[in-house]
């Protein structure tokens, strides 16, 4: 049976250094993703019903930025369409086939949106 190799993440973010000039904040913002302006975003609007028991959804892919911005955009789209959905893993999932309406809303906000699929 193979042994599990431990990495730095297994230490819980703890770093020990004997260097007196060590700056603990130099790595603090490495994991933060920068928000791109809407004009710089290249989004794709997909339509899908696979794996959802025949229910249709519109999926917005290609968002680049922090998870908080993705969730905020998803919340705005759900509210404008009057439907449910979720925003996680870089995708916004909106219940129903509101692709045209969602594309208009995103383009109005300055996003570049491309229709993908049927």
CORWOKA-V694735 format. One record per residue. N is the residue number from 0. RES is the residue in one small letter. OMEGA is omega in whole degrees, 0 to 359 (999 if undefined). NEAR is the number of other C-alpha atoms within 8 Angstrom. D_FIRST is the distance of its C-alpha to the first C-alpha in whole Angstrom. Layout:
n;res;omega;near;d_first
N;RES;OMEGA;NEAR;D_FIRST
N;RES;OMEGA;NEAR;D_FIRST
This chain:
n;res;omega;near;d_first
0;x;184;2;0
1;x;177;3;4
2;x;177;4;7
3;x;179;4;9
4;x;181;4;12
5;x;177;5;16
6;x;181;6;19
7;x;180;7;22
8;x;178;6;23
9;x;179;7;20
10;x;177;7;23
11;x;178;6;26
12;x;180;7;28
13;x;179;5;29
14;x;178;4;30
15;x;179;4;31
16;x;176;6;34
17;x;180;4;36
18;x;181;5;38
19;x;181;5;42
20;x;182;4;42
21;x;179;6;39
22;x;184;5;40
23;x;182;6;38
24;x;184;5;39
25;x;180;6;39
26;x;187;6;36
27;x;186;7;37
28;x;181;6;38
29;x;183;5;35
30;x;182;5;34
31;x;178;6;37
32;x;180;6;38
33;x;176;6;42
34;x;175;8;44
35;x;176;8;46
36;x;179;6;50
37;x;181;9;50
38;x;182;7;52
39;x;181;8;49
40;x;175;12;47
41;x;183;10;46
42;x;177;12;45
43;x;178;12;44
44;x;181;14;46
45;x;174;12;44
46;x;182;13;45
47;x;171;8;42
48;x;182;10;42
49;x;176;6;38
50;x;183;5;36
51;x;178;7;39
52;x;179;6;40
53;x;179;7;43
54;x;184;7;44
55;x;177;11;45
56;x;172;12;44
57;x;182;15;45
58;x;176;13;42
59;x;182;12;43
60;x;173;11;40
61;x;180;10;40
62;x;178;11;41
63;x;181;8;40
64;x;181;10;41
65;x;181;10;39
66;x;180;8;38
67;x;179;6;41
68;x;178;9;43
69;x;180;15;42
70;x;179;12;42
71;x;178;8;46
72;x;177;8;46
73;x;179;14;45
74;x;180;8;47
75;x;180;8;50
76;x;179;11;49
77;x;180;12;49
78;x;180;8;52
79;x;181;6;54
80;x;180;9;53
81;x;182;6;53
82;x;177;9;50
83;x;179;7;46
84;x;179;10;43
85;x;178;9;40
86;x;179;11;39
87;x;178;9;36
88;x;177;4;33
89;x;180;11;36
90;x;173;12;38
91;x;180;14;41
92;x;180;12;41
93;x;180;15;45
94;x;178;11;45
95;x;180;9;48
96;x;178;8;49
97;x;186;10;51
98;x;182;10;50
99;x;180;6;54
100;x;180;8;55
101;x;178;10;51
102;x;178;10;52
103;x;180;8;56
104;x;180;9;54
105;x;179;11;52
106;x;178;10;54
107;x;178;7;57
108;x;176;7;55
109;x;180;8;54
110;x;173;13;51
111;x;185;12;51
112;x;179;11;49
113;x;178;8;49
114;x;182;7;49
115;x;178;8;46
116;x;184;5;46
117;x;999;3;49
